[in-house]
Amino acid sequence: NGGYEVDNHGTESTGRPRGCRAMEIYNNTFNGDSSNRFLGGSRSGGVLFHDNSIRGYWGALATYGLNNFRSVHAFTPWGGADGTNAWDKNITPAAFTGTSAAASSGQTVTVTGANWTTNQWAGYTLGRTTAGSSLPFTVIITNTSNTLIYVNNVIYGGETATSFAAGDSLEIRKVDIALDQPGAGAVNSLISGGYNPVVPPGWNQVVEPCYSWNNIDELGNHINFGPNFPSIWQNIHFFNDTPMPGYTPYTYPHPLTGATPAPTPSPTPTSTP
């Protein structure tokens, strides 16, 4: 695989099981063979990535990736993070509603009457509210004054890439935090329902950011998270070159790996004259 990698799965392609809760990756030596720039990747939970020595991973292009595949595919049974899913924390109402001025071309659609600031919608969810045969949502990579460039979700498991016909209704929404995404942490309730999970009343999940610091390669480059999935926001869901506040690493070697202490001998009875 081009060297040592540390990866996990998310709450998505494995079905009902939830994703990884947390990982700490530190004091390792990563030796690549120059065929890969990824030291690993997380699709779920918190990651602390620090004090690693790195070589053979494409210099300054080396990275540890953070991904959220539910932003581009409706995995069973959780559904997609389309800005309306109750498993996610969504900003409501929609930030923009409109229509496509022409049929989409590749992963680009022009929007009637739009006059946006460049890159205004990067990381937001794009949804098609008109019925169609393709997946009805994806994530915006960037935008011009009147066009949206979005993720090709086929790469991440979508059966048919999101597309638009002329006159299709569309909307732009923002997902504040998707279920169990990188940077997602504690929840306020257990989930019931077996293979058909039920959203608990008042369901809430908080942000527990990922942190990366002091990961140095053979050229002196600082290796961090990114570039990451557009819906995973820097300085909200992850921080680069930033130690986690209040963090203390585990004692190494861990005390439980030491020798088992000898049992205390039973007291010897003393005879009474």
N, C-alpha and C positions, 0 to 999 in steps of 0.2 A: 504493500500500500504506500510505498514511498517513504516509509519510516514509521515511527511510533505515533499512534493516534489515540485520543481519548474521546469517545462519542457516546451519545445516548439516544433513546427514542422518546417521542413525545406522546401526548394524549391525542392520537390520531390514527395512524396506519395500523397499529396493533389491535384495533377494535375497542372493546370495553375497558381493558386495563389502562390505568393512568400512566403518565410519563414519569420520568426521573424527578425526584424531589430536589436534590441538591448534589453538587460535586465540588470538591476542593482539589485542585491540581497544582502542586507546588513542590519546589526543590527537586525537580526532575531534570534529566538531560535528554533532550530530543535530538536524535541524530537522523536526519533525512538523507535521501540519496539524490536530491535535487529534482525529483520527478513530481513533487507535490508541494503546494504552498500551504496546505491546511494541516495544522497540528491536531485538529479534531473539530468537533462541532456538537452543539447542544440544541435540542429541540424542546426542552422542557426544564423549568425550575431555575434555581439559582446556581451560578458558577463563580467560584473564586479561583482565579488563574494568576499565580504570582511566583516570582523568584525562580523561574525556570531558565535553564541554559539551552540555547537553540542553535543548531547549525544544519545546513543542507536543506533549507525550506524557502528558497527563492528570495533571500535577503529581505528587503523592506516590504515585499509583497506577501510575506508569510502572515498567517492570521489564524485565529481561532473563531470559527463561525457560529452565529446564533440564527436559528431558523424557526419559523412558525408556519407549518404547511397547511394548517386549517384556514389560513388567510386566502388560499387559492384552491381549496378542494373541500367538498362536503363529506368528510369521512363519517362512516357509520360507527357508533350511534350518536356521536356528538354534534354532527352537522358542521357547517363552515362558519368561520368568523367573518360574517358578511355585514356586520354593523347592526344587525337586528336579533341575533341569536342570544337567548336568555342565559346561556352558559358564560357569556362574555360580559364585560363591563363596557357599555357603549355610550358614546356621546349622542344625545338626541336633542332636537330632531335632526334630519338630514342637513348637512352643511350646504348642499346645492342640489337642485333638481332641474332637469332640462331635457333636451332631445338631441339626438345625433343628427348632424347636418348632412351626413353621407354615410355610406356603408364603411365599416372599419376596414383598415388595411394593415395586415399583420397584427401588431399589438398597439395600433394607434387609431384613435377616433376623434373626429372634429365635432365640436359642440356648437349648436346654433346660438348666436348672440353672445357668446362668452367673451370676456375681456379680463383675463386673469393676470396675476403677477407670476412670472416664471418660477416654477418649482413650488408654487403655493400649495399644491395638493399631494406632494410626495409623501408616501406612507399611508395615505387615506385609502379607504375601500371604495371601489367603483362597482356599482350594481346596475344591472339592466332589469327594469321593472316590466318591460314588454316581454311576453312569452316568446321563447325561442328554443332551438335545439341545442345550443351550446350552454356551458356552465354560466350561470347568470351573475357571477361576481368574480372579482380579482382585486389586485392591489396596484395602486398607481405608483410608478417609478418616478415620473416627473411630468411637467406640463409646460406648454407654451401659453400664449395669450388665449388660444381657443382650441388647443388639442391636448389630449391626454395620452400618455404613453404608459402602458401597463404591463404587468408580468405575464409571460407566456405560461399559464398554469399547467399545460400539458407536461412540462418538465417535472412538475411536482405531484403528478398523480391525477390531474384532471383528464376526463375522457375526451372532451372536446373543448378546445381553447375558447375563451370568452370572445364573442363577436357581436357586432351591432349592424342592423340594417338602417337605412336612411329613415329618420322619423321615429326610431325607437326611443322610448322614455328611459332616462337613466338618472341615477342619483349618486351623490358622493357622501359617504359617512365616515366617521372616525371610531375605531375601536380603541378604547383607553387601555384595556388589558384583556387579552384573549385567554381562555381557559388554559392554565398550566404552561403558558408560553415561557420562553426564557425571561427571567426577571419576575415571574409570578411566584407568590409564596403561600402564606397561610390562608386557609379558608375558615369560614365561620360555622360550617356544618358538614357532617358526613353525608355521603351520597347513597341513597337507597335505589332499589329498582333493578338490581342484577344487571342483565344484559340490555335492559331498557331503562337506563338511569332517568330519574325524575329530578328536576330542578327544585331544590328545597326552598321553602318560603324565605324571602330575605337573603337569598344567596349572594355571597360577596367573597371576592378574593383580592388580597392586597398585593401591591408591588413590593418585591424584595429584590433589589437590583443585583445584577452581575457586576463583578469588579475585576479589573485586570491591572497588574502593576509589576514592574521590575522583571519583565521577561525580556532578556537581551540575547541577540544572536551574535555570531562570530564577527560581524561587521559593526557591532555597536548599535544596531537598530533596536528600538523598543517595539516588541511584538504584542499586539492587543487584539481585541474583538473587532471584526469587520473586514471588508464591507459586509453588512448583515442584511437580513430580510427587511424590506422597506418599512414594514409595520412595527418593527422593534426599534424604539426611539432611544437615541443616545442621550445620556444625562437624565434619563427617566428609567428605562429598563436596564441600561448598562452604563458603566463608567470606565473609561480608559485612563491608564497611568494614574490611577486613584486607589490607594489602599482603602479597604472597607473600614469605616469608622468603628472603633471599639473592638476590632477583630483581634483574636489571639489564636495562633495556630495550635493544633494538637501537639502535646509533648511527643517527641520522637526519640527512641522507639516508644510506642504507646505502653503505659504501665501494665496493661493486661497481657502483653506479649512476653513479660518477664517470667522467670522461674516461679513455679508454685511454691510458696513457703512450706517448710516442713510442719507437720501437725504438732500442736502442743502436746507433750506427753501427759498421760493421765497421772495424777498424783499417786505416790506410793503410800499405801496405808501404813500407819505407825502403830506398832503393838502397844497395848496398855498393860503395865505390870499389874 
